[in-house]
Amino acid sequence: MKLKCLLVFFTLVFNGYVFAQKSPAQYVNPFIGASTNVEKAGATHGLGKTFPGAATPFGLVQVSPNTITGGDNGPGYSYEHTSIEGFAFTQMSGIGWYGDLGNFLVMPTTGELKTFAGRSDHPGEGYRSRYSKEDEIASAGYYAATLTDYQIRAEATAAPHSGILAFTFPKNDKSRIQIDLARRVGGTSVEQYIKVIDNHTIQGWMKCTAAGGGWGDGGGKPNYTVYFYAQFSKPIENFGVWSAEIPSEWSRKNNDVASEKYQQFISKSLIERSCREKQGKHLGFFTEFKTESDEKVMLKSGISFVSIEGAKINLFSEISDFDFNRVKANAFKLWEEALRKITVQGGSEEEKTIFYTALYHTMIDPRCFSDIDGNYLGGDGKIHQSSKFVKRTIFSGWDVFRSQFPLQTIINPAVVNDMVNSLITLAGETGNDYLERWEFLNSYSGCMIGNPAVSVMVDAYNKGIRNFDVVKGYQLAKNSCERFGNGDLGHSYSISSTLEHAYFEWCLSIFADSLGKKEDAARYLNRSKSYKNVFDPSVQWFRPRKKNGTWMDWPKDGRLTQNYGCVESNPYQQGWFVPHDVPGLTELLGGRKKTLADLELFFTLMPEDMFWNDYYNHANEPVHHVPFLFNRLGAPWRTQYWTREICRRAYHNKVEGLVGNEDVGQMSAWYVLAASGIHPVCPGDTRYEITSPVFDKIEFNLDPNYSKGKTFAIIAKNNSQLNCYIQSARLNGKPWKNCWLTHQQISRGGSLELEMGSKPNVDWGVDH
């Protein structure tokens, strides 16, 4: 404990970096948000749903403990669970809808071989183990825990395309490492293959389709194969395979796999010792050995979504030996470099922990989907090669167009460019004529609503991120809006779809205008006004329509009625989503004064803890732009006040530190931007709203391939919790009276200096 305190105040030399205090990567706490707990969230969506295991920035591999199979447990882990099933090499971050991945589940055991994990409330019946919370550790690129049923210390770290596990065993004549090849979050892999290559090496694959549940319990149309090439530090001498011939008529979705009947069946799997090669519906592999007290045995594996050969190349390129500490140190170094894209000064230690962990969570996805040699599996099922961009996947469009991708346009523009390229080429490979809204490992899942890829593409283009096929991209954006849009009808019946389609059609209109397509620009600008077609003056709010065009019955609770013409929201929450035409929205709502009063009420009535509620519900995305609307309505001091309140009340340095699902970086990206003092209302427009920074100084380190400047700093003088109001501003030394600035001003480099005070300055930032 004394050493930890000293690190804050004295110079630390680590991995070649010299720090006067804790470095960005040392602040990362992967346990923030690592819970699916529905009861604590007060909503079926649960809490943050992050995973605490080892990863690298945007890496293909994530080596993390898994505590449960079954239910809506997307990350495979929840902090309140008391036992661990094993350590998987692939994970999803912050998602609901059952989740997926959790493949190549490795578990160290002793004693009798058991071929199924067992129930979480009866851990002794299967291979799972209870574990000690007292010495569970998670940091950037590292995880460790003690499996108390076996007295084994388990450690995990990762490289971009591979990972390594280290298990410290007790003295035992029958120690073991076993791998459940069928295991998958939200279901099961439907077919597996395993082959023993030599006395240290195994290879194989796990095929995962919708028949085995997974993403959306199969509804997300998952279809992928995970290939592995793995080596053990201790020779494979006493080994074998277990297999269960699942009856062909059995369903293999999430609830089926978790059922008592299914679990009992696989618990009686056939065990074939010395089996060197096997293909089947439910396979596992084990190797047994004697261990001395505190003997460390390691397993490392390359992972690929392309081929076994790709997995082998990935492993040998990144982890050539069994030097666990070297891999761990390199993972930390990669995070240190990535997190230094933004550095902060001032603020409390807790605020820095929250900030850098949030920044860390924004760099899990969109993850690399290609092998180290550039090969990737396309949407046509064929292997493709790309040297021009990195193939990326897990595009949670409906969530991430709002904050996550706007953040990356500043700090990781190449990643944004990669994602746009990945979506465009995917549409070509599949033969689809539109951009997918929620892409998962090449699958067009169709999850959620709208055309968020259009927003991301247009936002990138307008910020100078253009190294993609613009002609093809435009055509796909247009096709998307025609296929999923308000069209000639002028609405999409529901509130959520109509409002969001109107925004995406606005994005398309400015894209068309930039490309000189004046007729298209005028057409889609006109369509962007279609949000007005679901506004009912008789109730003075937005209202869904029936198929015949008449209004749906107005409910007893009015605009507070959850899911009344809305997706994961109510009309009060969704109705503020007209980011592209705030003046038009203000006019509909009865003018500036009335709109401001209603907006203030929206925040005032939210609960102190900011968990799921009917007012400003930060736990879900539809409202994430709303605090910044005060800037657009001529009351920027209210944006300053409420964003500080949200940063204080909705984000904490604890497991329950995220009030809603992390949603693939969105929840954390909101904090990173707002705590830095900027955030967009309308991606596609290059304008960022200026708000009250949490820190005294925030410095963005810019990418020289996309920016003219090296750094852009936001400096808040006389800053404190009390002094949360901007009194005046200077941009590059000159007075700045606007409550906004543009992406181009940031990319040119320089500084924005804010003078802070304890009382609002109602004149600054207001157009007169």
JOPE-V873956 format. One record per residue. N is the residue number from 0. PHI is phi in degrees with one decimal (none if undefined). Layout:
{{N:PHI} {N:PHI}}
This chain:
{{0:none} {1:-62.5} {2:-63.1} {3:-59.4} {4:-67.0} {5:-63.7} {6:-61.0} {7:-70.8} {8:-107.9} {9:-117.4} {10:-65.5} {11:-122.0} {12:-106.6} {13:-148.9} {14:56.1} {15:87.6} {16:-96.1} {17:-114.2} {18:-119.5} {19:-83.2} {20:-152.9} {21:-56.4} {22:-85.3} {23:-52.3} {24:-67.3} {25:-71.8} {26:-80.0} {27:-66.9} {28:-122.9} {29:-64.3} {30:-76.4} {31:-61.5} {32:84.3} {33:-82.9} {34:-150.8} {35:-105.2} {36:-56.6} {37:-74.8} {38:-62.3} {39:-69.4} {40:-75.1} {41:72.8} {42:-158.0} {43:-65.6} {44:-72.9} {45:75.5} {46:-95.2} {47:-64.6} {48:60.2} {49:-89.0} {50:-111.2} {51:-95.0} {52:-75.8} {53:-83.8} {54:-150.7} {55:-124.3} {56:-56.9} {57:57.0} {58:-76.0} {59:-74.9} {60:-106.3} {61:-135.5} {62:-100.9} {63:-142.3} {64:-66.8} {65:-118.9} {66:-108.3} {67:-159.0} {68:-115.6} {69:106.0} {70:75.0} {71:-91.1} {72:-124.8} {73:-52.1} {74:-79.1} {75:78.6} {76:-140.1} {77:-143.7} {78:-55.6} {79:-76.7} {80:-69.4} {81:-105.2} {82:-139.5} {83:-115.5} {84:-81.9} {85:162.7} {86:-122.5} {87:-94.5} {88:-100.9} {89:-138.5} {90:-146.7} {91:-105.7} {92:-117.9} {93:74.7} {94:-114.6} {95:-100.7} {96:57.8} {97:74.3} {98:81.6} {99:-160.3} {100:65.4} {101:68.7} {102:-89.0} {103:54.0} {104:-85.2} {105:-107.2} {106:-138.3} {107:-85.4} {108:-142.2} {109:-137.8} {110:80.0} {111:-64.8} {112:-75.6} {113:-120.3} {114:-104.6} {115:-142.3} {116:-68.9} {117:88.8} {118:-77.3} {119:-64.2} {120:-88.6} {121:-137.8} {122:-61.6} {123:-68.3} {124:-80.4} {125:-127.3} {126:-82.4} {127:-62.1} {128:-139.1} {129:-65.4} {130:-141.3} {131:-87.4} {132:-74.7} {133:-64.8} {134:-117.5} {135:-74.3} {136:-128.8} {137:-141.0} {138:-148.3} {139:-63.2} {140:85.1} {141:-153.2} {142:-145.2} {143:-151.6} {144:-157.7} {145:-103.1} {146:-85.1} {147:-71.5} {148:-67.5} {149:-113.5} {150:56.0} {151:-116.0} {152:-89.9} {153:-110.3} {154:-129.5} {155:-136.0} {156:-147.0} {157:-141.7} {158:-116.6} {159:-56.1} {160:-121.3} {161:-156.9} {162:-152.7} {163:-141.4} {164:-117.2} {165:-123.3} {166:-118.5} {167:-98.3} {168:-91.2} {169:-83.4} {170:-68.9} {171:-161.6} {172:-81.4} {173:-135.7} {174:-86.9} {175:-159.1} {176:-119.7} {177:-125.7} {178:-127.4} {179:-88.0} {180:-78.2} {181:-83.6} {182:-63.5} {183:-159.4} {184:-61.6} {185:74.9} {186:158.8} {187:-152.2} {188:-73.5} {189:-92.7} {190:-156.8} {191:-138.5} {192:-141.8} {193:-138.9} {194:-141.6} {195:-87.5} {196:-89.3} {197:-153.0} {198:-78.7} {199:-132.7} {200:-129.0} {201:-129.8} {202:-146.8} {203:166.3} {204:-156.0} {205:-132.4} {206:-94.3} {207:-123.4} {208:-123.8} {209:-64.1} {210:-63.9} {211:-100.4} {212:78.6} {213:77.5} {214:-54.8} {215:64.7} {216:53.6} {217:97.5} {218:-66.4} {219:-84.0} {220:57.1} {221:-65.8} {222:-159.9} {223:-147.7} {224:-126.8} {225:-100.2} {226:-104.0} {227:-135.9} {228:-137.9} {229:-123.9} {230:-132.5} {231:-106.8} {232:-76.0} {233:-106.3} {234:-55.4} {235:-85.9} {236:-123.6} {237:-108.2} {238:-135.3} {239:-178.6} {240:-129.0} {241:-109.8} {242:-147.7} {243:-128.7} {244:-83.6} {245:-62.5} {246:-55.4} {247:-62.7} {248:-83.6} {249:-76.0} {250:-74.8} {251:-126.9} {252:-79.6} {253:-53.2} {254:-67.2} {255:-66.5} {256:-65.4} {257:-83.9} {258:-71.1} {259:-61.6} {260:-61.1} {261:-66.9} {262:-64.4} {263:-64.6} {264:-64.0} {265:-75.0} {266:-68.7} {267:-106.9} {268:-58.7} {269:-72.1} {270:-104.8} {271:-113.4} {272:-76.9} {273:64.7} {274:-71.3} {275:-98.3} {276:-157.5} {277:-159.1} {278:-130.0} {279:-171.6} {280:-88.5} {281:-152.2} {282:-116.5} {283:-143.6} {284:-126.7} {285:-143.1} {286:-132.9} {287:-113.3} {288:-164.2} {289:-83.9} {290:-132.3} {291:-88.1} {292:-59.0} {293:64.2} {294:-78.4} {295:-100.9} {296:-122.0} {297:-120.1} {298:-131.6} {299:-126.6} {300:-149.6} {301:-89.2} {302:-124.1} {303:-145.8} {304:-103.8} {305:-110.4} {306:-167.7} {307:-63.8} {308:-60.3} {309:-62.6} {310:-63.1} {311:-64.9} {312:-62.0} {313:-58.8} {314:-65.1} {315:-68.4} {316:-74.6} {317:-112.8} {318:-130.2} {319:-82.9} {320:-135.3} {321:-113.5} {322:-85.2} {323:-57.8} {324:-65.5} {325:-65.9} {326:-64.6} {327:-60.5} {328:-63.6} {329:-69.6} {330:-61.3} {331:-61.4} {332:-61.3} {333:-62.2} {334:-67.8} {335:-60.9} {336:-64.9} {337:-69.0} {338:-73.3} {339:-77.5} {340:-62.4} {341:-135.0} {342:-120.6} {343:-125.7} {344:-128.9} {345:85.0} {346:74.9} {347:-85.4} {348:-61.0} {349:-65.1} {350:-64.4} {351:-67.6} {352:-62.1} {353:-62.2} {354:-64.3} {355:-71.5} {356:-69.3} {357:-61.5} {358:-61.0} {359:-57.4} {360:-67.2} {361:-77.9} {362:-114.4} {363:-86.6} {364:-130.2} {365:-74.6} {366:-76.2} {367:-64.0} {368:-119.1} {369:-106.2} {370:-75.6} {371:-64.7} {372:-89.8} {373:91.8} {374:-72.2} {375:-147.3} {376:-86.1} {377:-88.0} {378:-67.8} {379:-93.2} {380:79.3} {381:-104.2} {382:-84.0} {383:-119.3} {384:-123.2} {385:-137.9} {386:-106.7} {387:-92.1} {388:-153.1} {389:-90.5} {390:-66.0} {391:-123.8} {392:-146.7} {393:66.8} {394:-107.0} {395:-85.0} {396:-50.9} {397:-59.2} {398:-85.4} {399:-85.7} {400:-69.5} {401:-81.2} {402:-131.6} {403:-60.0} {404:-74.1} {405:-57.5} {406:-62.1} {407:-66.9} {408:-62.4} {409:-87.3} {410:-102.6} {411:-140.0} {412:-59.6} {413:-64.6} {414:-66.2} {415:-62.1} {416:-59.9} {417:-59.3} {418:-67.0} {419:-62.5} {420:-60.5} {421:-63.5} {422:-70.3} {423:-66.2} {424:-67.1} {425:-60.7} {426:-60.6} {427:-70.6} {428:-68.9} {429:-82.3} {430:84.5} {431:-71.4} {432:-108.7} {433:-148.3} {434:-88.7} {435:-73.5} {436:-87.8} {437:-142.8} {438:-87.4} {439:-136.7} {440:50.0} {441:80.7} {442:-84.3} {443:-85.5} {444:-75.0} {445:70.3} {446:-68.0} {447:70.2} {448:-131.5} {449:80.8} {450:-131.3} {451:-62.7} {452:-62.8} {453:-64.8} {454:-60.5} {455:-62.7} {456:-64.5} {457:-69.0} {458:-60.6} {459:-62.7} {460:-59.0} {461:-71.0} {462:-103.6} {463:82.7} {464:-97.8} {465:-133.3} {466:-84.6} {467:-145.8} {468:-74.3} {469:-65.7} {470:-62.9} {471:-66.7} {472:-60.4} {473:-62.9} {474:-62.6} {475:-67.1} {476:-63.7} {477:-65.8} {478:-60.1} {479:-63.6} {480:-70.1} {481:-73.3} {482:-74.3} {483:-125.8} {484:-160.2} {485:-78.9} {486:54.6} {487:-71.3} {488:-63.4} {489:89.6} {490:-166.1} {491:-120.3} {492:71.7} {493:-80.1} {494:-71.1} {495:-57.6} {496:-65.6} {497:-63.0} {498:-65.9} {499:-71.1} {500:-62.3} {501:-60.3} {502:-65.0} {503:-65.2} {504:-71.7} {505:-64.4} {506:-55.3} {507:-63.5} {508:-64.5} {509:-77.1} {510:-63.1} {511:-60.0} {512:-62.6} {513:-63.3} {514:-94.2} {515:77.7} {516:-93.2} {517:-64.7} {518:-66.1} {519:-63.6} {520:-58.6} {521:-66.6} {522:-63.4} {523:-79.8} {524:-65.2} {525:-63.7} {526:-66.3} {527:-66.5} {528:-87.3} {529:-68.4} {530:-56.6} {531:-67.0} {532:-76.1} {533:-115.5} {534:-100.5} {535:-106.1} {536:-59.2} {537:-68.5} {538:-111.8} {539:57.3} {540:-159.7} {541:-75.8} {542:-149.2} {543:-72.4} {544:-108.5} {545:-81.3} {546:-62.2} {547:-85.9} {548:93.8} {549:-79.4} {550:-71.9} {551:-70.8} {552:-56.9} {553:-76.0} {554:-75.7} {555:-57.6} {556:-88.0} {557:55.1} {558:-72.6} {559:-89.9} {560:-76.7} {561:-61.9} {562:65.6} {563:-80.7} {564:68.3} {565:-134.9} {566:-103.0} {567:50.9} {568:-169.4} {569:-118.2} {570:-59.9} {571:-62.7} {572:-75.1} {573:-71.4} {574:-63.1} {575:-80.5} {576:-86.8} {577:-133.5} {578:-65.1} {579:-87.6} {580:-147.9} {581:-63.6} {582:-59.8} {583:-65.1} {584:-62.4} {585:-61.2} {586:-64.6} {587:-59.1} {588:-83.1} {589:103.5} {590:102.1} {591:-61.0} {592:-61.9} {593:-67.9} {594:-64.8} {595:-61.3} {596:-64.3} {597:-67.8} {598:-64.5} {599:-64.0} {600:-61.1} {601:-55.2} {602:-85.8} {603:-61.5} {604:-87.2} {605:-73.8} {606:-68.4} {607:-59.3} {608:-79.8} {609:63.0} {610:-74.6} {611:-46.7} {612:-157.7} {613:-92.7} {614:-111.9} {615:-67.6} {616:-107.4} {617:-65.1} {618:-67.4} {619:-141.4} {620:-70.3} {621:-54.1} {622:-102.1} {623:-62.7} {624:-88.7} {625:-63.9} {626:-58.1} {627:-89.4} {628:-67.9} {629:-58.5} {630:-58.2} {631:-72.6} {632:-100.9} {633:79.6} {634:-134.3} {635:-62.1} {636:-64.4} {637:-76.4} {638:-59.6} {639:-60.6} {640:-67.2} {641:-74.2} {642:-68.6} {643:-62.6} {644:-63.8} {645:-65.7} {646:-58.6} {647:-77.1} {648:-98.3} {649:-104.9} {650:-130.5} {651:-142.9} {652:-88.6} {653:-160.7} {654:-57.2} {655:-87.2} {656:-76.6} {657:-119.7} {658:-75.5} {659:-149.4} {660:-56.4} {661:-60.8} {662:52.7} {663:58.2} {664:105.5} {665:-65.2} {666:-60.1} {667:-73.2} {668:-62.8} {669:-57.0} {670:-64.0} {671:-56.5} {672:-69.2} {673:-64.0} {674:-67.8} {675:-83.8} {676:102.0} {677:-142.9} {678:-172.0} {679:-80.0} {680:-92.8} {681:-135.9} {682:-55.1} {683:110.7} {684:-87.4} {685:-83.7} {686:-82.5} {687:-111.5} {688:-77.6} {689:-90.3} {690:-136.2} {691:-83.9} {692:-70.4} {693:-74.3} {694:-107.2} {695:-74.4} {696:-148.3} {697:-125.7} {698:-122.2} {699:-92.7} {700:-92.7} {701:-90.7} {702:-81.1} {703:-63.9} {704:-77.2} {705:-127.4} {706:-130.9} {707:-79.6} {708:-91.4} {709:-90.6} {710:-142.1} {711:-132.0} {712:-114.0} {713:-114.3} {714:-116.4} {715:-109.9} {716:-86.1} {717:61.8} {718:-85.7} {719:-166.6} {720:-61.9} {721:-74.7} {722:-86.5} {723:-101.6} {724:-106.6} {725:-78.4} {726:-93.8} {727:-162.3} {728:-145.8} {729:-135.3} {730:-105.5} {731:53.5} {732:87.1} {733:-109.8} {734:-53.6} {735:-127.6} {736:-102.1} {737:-89.9} {738:-92.0} {739:-151.7} {740:-148.8} {741:-104.8} {742:-61.1} {743:-64.0} {744:-66.8} {745:-67.2} {746:-68.5} {747:-75.9} {748:84.4} {749:126.0} {750:-152.4} {751:-116.5} {752:-104.0} {753:-115.4} {754:-94.8} {755:-104.4} {756:-152.2} {757:-88.0} {758:-124.9} {759:-62.5} {760:-100.4} {761:-77.1} {762:-98.5} {763:-74.9} {764:78.7} {765:-107.6} {766:-72.7} {767:-110.4}}
